[in-house]
Amino acid sequence: MLVYMRNFGYLLDKPFVSDTFFEAFTLQTLLQGSPDADKIRSRLQSRGLTHLLFDFKYVFGESSALGEDQRWILKEFLNSNTEFIESKNGYALYRFMLD
């Protein structure tokens, strides 16, 4: 899943999910209702998502479309349910640890 990656999806050689116009819509939908890690995991699995690539400043920075509670939930989920792959030029890549 790409979040705030503009139209860089064309550079990938794998299928991907990206919100072209509302860049954080899918992520906001996953985080609705202050879900716990299990609920986020099931929402990811139901969509077939395995990785998250995002522009750090637009997800966790001051101009984030996510509310403070959503950023906290996502941070907790990333810390406990993902493997950090790489960060470069302000972009971060995580792999979800799904069942």
LONUKE-148861 format. One record per residue (C-alpha): residue number from 1; residue in three letters; x, y, z. Coordinates in nm, 3 decimals, decimal comma, always signed. Layout:
BEGIN
resi;resn;px;py;pz
NUM;ALA;X;Y;Z
...
# end
This chain:
BEGIN
resi;resn;px;py;pz
1;MET;+0,000;+0,000;+0,000
2;LEU;+0,136;+0,341;-0,097
3;VAL;+0,047;+0,645;+0,114
4;TYR;+0,138;+0,995;-0,003
5;MET;+0,353;+0,854;-0,281
6;ARG;+0,195;+1,063;-0,558
7;ASN;+0,200;+0,851;-0,875
8;PHE;+0,527;+0,662;-0,808
9;GLY;+0,341;+0,331;-0,827
10;TYR;+0,440;+0,302;-1,193
11;LEU;+0,796;+0,233;-1,072
12;LEU;+0,690;-0,086;-0,892
13;ASP;+0,698;-0,426;-1,055
14;LYS;+0,436;-0,562;-0,812
15;PRO;+0,063;-0,494;-0,780
16;PHE;-0,010;-0,211;-0,537
17;VAL;-0,290;-0,012;-0,374
18;SER;-0,268;+0,366;-0,378
19;ASP;-0,513;+0,649;-0,324
20;THR;-0,455;+0,882;-0,617
21;PHE;-0,672;+1,176;-0,515
22;PHE;-0,718;+1,136;-0,140
23;GLU;-0,373;+1,004;-0,059
24;ALA;-0,447;+0,872;+0,291
25;PHE;-0,807;+0,753;+0,246
26;THR;-0,732;+0,379;+0,264
27;LEU;-0,503;+0,425;+0,563
28;GLN;-0,762;+0,642;+0,738
29;THR;-1,025;+0,375;+0,670
30;LEU;-0,800;+0,107;+0,823
31;LEU;-0,754;+0,320;+1,135
32;GLN;-1,120;+0,420;+1,182
33;GLY;-1,279;+0,363;+1,519
34;SER;-0,953;+0,338;+1,718
35;PRO;-0,899;-0,029;+1,629
36;ASP;-0,660;-0,257;+1,812
37;ALA;-0,375;-0,441;+1,641
38;ASP;-0,589;-0,749;+1,566
39;LYS;-0,855;-0,541;+1,392
40;ILE;-0,595;-0,357;+1,183
41;ARG;-0,432;-0,689;+1,095
42;SER;-0,764;-0,839;+0,981
43;ARG;-0,844;-0,527;+0,776
44;LEU;-0,503;-0,553;+0,606
45;GLN;-0,546;-0,924;+0,539
46;SER;-0,893;-0,875;+0,391
47;ARG;-0,744;-0,626;+0,143
48;GLY;-0,446;-0,849;+0,061
49;LEU;-0,196;-0,585;+0,178
50;THR;+0,153;-0,692;+0,284
51;HIS;+0,367;-0,374;+0,290
52;LEU;+0,332;-0,004;+0,362
53;LEU;+0,543;+0,257;+0,181
54;PHE;+0,478;+0,615;+0,283
55;ASP;+0,610;+0,969;+0,291
56;PHE;+0,696;+1,012;+0,658
57;LYS;+0,623;+1,386;+0,678
58;TYR;+0,269;+1,346;+0,542
59;VAL;+0,182;+1,051;+0,766
60;PHE;+0,350;+1,157;+1,092
61;GLY;+0,444;+1,522;+1,029
62;GLU;+0,258;+1,846;+1,098
63;SER;+0,071;+1,833;+0,764
64;SER;-0,058;+1,480;+0,826
65;ALA;-0,411;+1,396;+0,717
66;LEU;-0,430;+1,163;+1,017
67;GLY;-0,552;+1,281;+1,353
68;GLU;-0,325;+1,255;+1,656
69;ASP;-0,506;+0,941;+1,777
70;GLN;-0,473;+0,777;+1,435
71;ARG;-0,100;+0,856;+1,421
72;TRP;-0,055;+0,704;+1,767
73;ILE;-0,247;+0,387;+1,670
74;LEU;-0,045;+0,353;+1,349
75;LYS;+0,284;+0,407;+1,533
76;GLU;+0,193;+0,140;+1,788
77;PHE;+0,088;-0,099;+1,511
78;LEU;+0,410;-0,039;+1,314
79;ASN;+0,624;-0,092;+1,626
80;SER;+0,457;-0,419;+1,724
81;ASN;+0,322;-0,577;+1,404
82;THR;+0,563;-0,489;+1,125
83;GLU;+0,919;-0,532;+1,019
84;PHE;+1,098;-0,212;+0,925
85;ILE;+1,261;-0,261;+0,585
86;GLU;+1,417;+0,072;+0,488
87;SER;+1,395;+0,449;+0,508
88;LYS;+1,541;+0,681;+0,247
89;ASN;+1,477;+1,040;+0,135
90;GLY;+1,187;+1,078;+0,380
91;TYR;+1,009;+0,759;+0,271
92;ALA;+0,967;+0,453;+0,494
93;LEU;+0,892;+0,092;+0,400
94;TYR;+0,745;-0,163;+0,641
95;ARG;+0,638;-0,526;+0,592
96;PHE;+0,331;-0,642;+0,783
97;MET;+0,368;-0,952;+1,001
98;LEU;+0,040;-1,120;+0,916
99;ASP;-0,079;-1,471;+0,994
# end
